Amino acid sequence: MRADFYRWTLFAVTELEQPLWRIARHTTLYPEQDRLPADVTLAARDFAPMAAVLENHMQGRDYVAGDRVSAADFVVAYTLDWAGEARLLGDCPALRSYLERMYARPRAPRRIGEIFRAMQSGSSKAAAAA
């Protein structure tokens, strides 16, 4: 179980998250003149086969490593939530289902999209008040 915990936590950080950061850099983080749209396409293409590895692993499983929720699930779920925001989970029904189960947990954190929307409405309210 411990080996699986490390395996999937590191997989999320190195194989799934890395292309997501590339997408974020070239869509929102870098100044407009420094963004490379082609890199967004390449990063999405890099993400797909790695998501397929996890998709296959999650077939018939409730949790990433072992038979109960662990920190690996929280890392993977948050990373998949980010991928969902980037619309990269279309070919991964097991991952979408897993993600929904993880966020249906009573003490699940807010979804990334909810956080971004709250930040945007907060900045809109601050701008309106100024």
C-alpha positions in Angstrom: 0.0 0.0 0.0 2.8 2.5 0.9 4.5 1.9 -2.5 1.2 2.5 -4.3 0.6 5.7 -2.2 4.0 7.1 -3.4 3.6 5.8 -6.9 0.3 7.5 -7.6 1.1 10.7 -5.6 4.3 11.2 -7.6 2.5 10.2 -10.8 0.0 13.0 -10.2 2.7 15.5 -9.6 5.1 14.6 -12.4 2.9 13.2 -15.1 -0.5 14.9 -14.7 0.3 18.2 -13.1 3.2 19.1 -15.3 1.2 19.5 -18.5 -1.5 21.4 -16.5 1.1 24.0 -15.4 2.2 24.4 -19.0 -1.4 25.0 -20.0 -1.9 27.5 -17.2 1.3 29.4 -18.1 0.4 29.8 -21.7 -3.3 30.7 -21.1 -3.3 32.9 -18.0 0.0 33.2 -16.1 2.4 34.5 -18.8 1.9 38.0 -20.2 -0.1 37.8 -23.4 3.0 38.4 -25.6 4.8 35.5 -24.1 2.1 32.9 -24.4 2.6 30.1 -26.9 -0.8 28.6 -28.0 1.0 25.6 -29.6 2.4 24.7 -26.2 -1.2 24.4 -24.9 -1.9 21.9 -27.6 1.2 20.0 -26.9 0.6 19.9 -23.2 -3.0 18.6 -23.7 -1.6 16.0 -25.9 1.0 15.0 -23.3 -1.7 14.8 -20.6 -4.0 12.4 -22.5 -1.8 9.2 -22.4 -1.0 9.8 -18.7 -4.6 10.2 -17.9 -5.3 7.0 -19.7 -2.8 5.2 -17.4 -4.7 6.4 -14.4 -8.0 5.7 -16.1 -7.0 2.1 -16.5 -5.7 1.9 -12.9 -9.0 3.2 -11.5 -11.2 0.6 -13.3 -13.2 -1.1 -10.5 -11.4 0.9 -7.8 -12.8 3.4 -5.3 -9.4 4.7 -4.2 -6.1 5.3 -5.8 -4.0 3.3 -3.4 -5.6 0.7 -1.1 -9.1 0.2 0.1 -9.7 3.5 1.8 -9.2 7.1 1.1 -5.7 8.4 1.6 -3.7 11.6 1.0 -2.9 10.2 -2.4 -6.6 10.5 -3.3 -6.6 14.1 -2.3 -3.6 14.9 -4.4 -4.9 13.0 -7.4 -8.5 14.3 -7.1 -7.3 17.9 -6.9 -5.1 17.4 -9.9 -8.0 15.8 -11.8 -10.3 18.7 -10.8 -7.7 21.0 -12.4 -7.7 18.8 -15.5 -11.5 19.0 -15.6 -11.3 22.8 -15.5 -9.0 22.5 -18.5 -11.5 20.1 -20.2 -9.1 17.3 -20.4 -11.1 14.4 -18.9 -13.5 13.8 -21.7 -12.2 10.4 -22.6 -11.9 9.3 -18.9 -15.2 8.2 -17.5 -13.6 6.3 -14.6 -11.6 9.4 -13.6 -14.7 11.7 -13.9 -16.7 9.3 -11.7 -13.9 9.0 -9.2 -13.6 12.8 -9.1 -17.3 13.3 -8.4 -17.2 10.7 -5.6 -14.2 12.4 -4.0 -15.9 15.8 -4.1 -19.2 14.3 -2.8 -17.4 13.5 0.5 -18.8 15.5 3.4 -15.6 17.4 4.1 -14.3 17.8 0.5 -12.6 21.1 -0.2 -14.2 23.6 -2.6 -13.7 22.8 -6.3 -11.1 24.8 -8.2 -13.8 26.3 -10.4 -15.7 27.5 -7.4 -12.6 29.1 -6.0 -11.8 30.9 -9.2 -15.4 32.1 -9.6 -15.4 33.4 -6.0 -12.1 35.2 -6.6 -13.5 36.8 -9.8 -16.7 37.9 -8.2 -14.7 39.3 -5.3 -12.5 41.3 -7.6 -15.5 42.5 -9.5 -17.1 43.6 -6.3 -13.9 45.4 -5.2 -13.7 47.1 -8.5 -17.3 48.2 -8.4 -16.8 49.5 -4.9 -13.8 51.6 -5.9 
